[in-house]
Amino acid sequence: MSPTGGPPGAPPDWSAVDVAVPRHPAPRLPGVRMAGFQYRATADVPALLDIAMVAHPAVSVLVDLSDGEGFVYGAGGLHGRGSVVVGLLPGELRAGGRVGAILQIRLGPVAAAAVFGATSELAGSVAPLEALWGRDADRTEDRLRAAATWDDRFTIAADALTARIASRVTSRTASHRVDPEVAVAWRRTLDRRGLVRVDDLADDVGWSRKRLSARFRAQLGVTPKRAACLVRFDHAAHLLAAGRTPSETAAASGYTDQSHLHREVKEFTGLTPTAVAAAPWLAIDDVAWPQSRPAGLTGSRVVREAQPLPMRHLGTLPSGAFRS
């Protein structure tokens, strides 16, 4: 699934895309990561983009900072324009349009519950940001668009998230709360790269399997078993994109065999493992999201601290840079 645009058969020149990352993660916002993407349209670089997005163990907020037509997306036969929130399991999703600048915010499921509410509906949804954030969404977008540097944008976004979480806490609603047991189960699923049994997670937190499954799904939108499959798939996808063979990836990721890996990759992406390995849509993760790279992989580009400039160029972006 390569991006389309410009002359038929000619993908966009991804060297015309700049990436910005925060100097340091905000300690007040655990489970939140940000990256900025700037498309520099010129006479020689098509501005019209078409990007396939895939499931990822985080809720993604894509804030459209473009002028004019801007960001468009489509999922499940529905189409929208502008800033969007993408759940853990959005299904088949494409995004693009005449894009200028995009701020992507990744929220771990526990952080997403604090921002948008603990609900089973968010995981499989693709919804306009305004529908979930409310009237403040437009004001925040205007401030982000007017900011002079990406450092300023990251600060504005962090302040907006902090204020929203605080307002939900003081509103005396319980919808933002995730049980500590559910948060622990999610963290252990991540730490173990999805190689967990639900019974073991339940034992770890002192709950029955039935109670953990029910509370986990009600608050994070997926069952513990489905969450483990998603985390395991994400680890496998990184290995495939890094050049590991399907057989090596299956063994390293805990699949029973290569056919098991094939079925799960097909389920989450619509592609075969070989196609995932050939389509470098994960190659940007070690730049924009360095913490997502599996341990033990070598040959990664080194992420430098963001410079106090409007933007810095960190190399070519592949198809699917905006992963959900």
Number of C-alpha atoms within 10 A of each C-alpha: 19 17 22 18 19 15 9 7 10 12 18 23 20 18 15 19 21 19 24 27 25 20 13 9 15 16 8 10 15 12 16 22 23 23 20 22 25 20 22 17 16 9 6 10 17 22 22 19 21 23 22 21 23 21 24 22 23 26 29 27 24 25 25 23 23 17 12 9 12 20 26 20 22 15 16 12 7 9 14 15 16 18 24 23 24 27 26 26 25 23 20 16 22 19 21 22 18 20 26 21 22 23 26 23 22 25 24 22 27 27 25 25 23 23 23 16 23 25 20 18 15 26 22 17 19 26 19 21 20 15 11 15 14 10 11 12 17 14 10 17 19 12 14 22 20 12 16 12 16 26 20 17 23 25 15 17 19 20 16 15 17 15 13 16 20 13 13 18 15 8 8 9 11 12 16 21 18 22 15 11 18 22 18 15 22 23 14 17 24 19 12 13 21 24 17 19 14 20 15 13 23 20 13 13 15 11 14 14 16 12 11 24 20 14 19 25 22 16 26 28 25 25 19 28 15 14 22 24 19 26 24 24 27 25 21 28 23 24 24 25 20 20 16 17 16 23 17 15 22 23 15 13 21 16 19 10 14 16 14 13 25 18 14 20 22 15 13 19 21 16 17 17 27 15 16 23 21 14 18 21 26 24 21 22 18 17 22 23 15 15 11 13 20 16 8 5 12 9 6 13 13 10 13 11 11 17 15 12 11 14 19 17 13 18 15 14 23 21 24 24 19 25 21 25
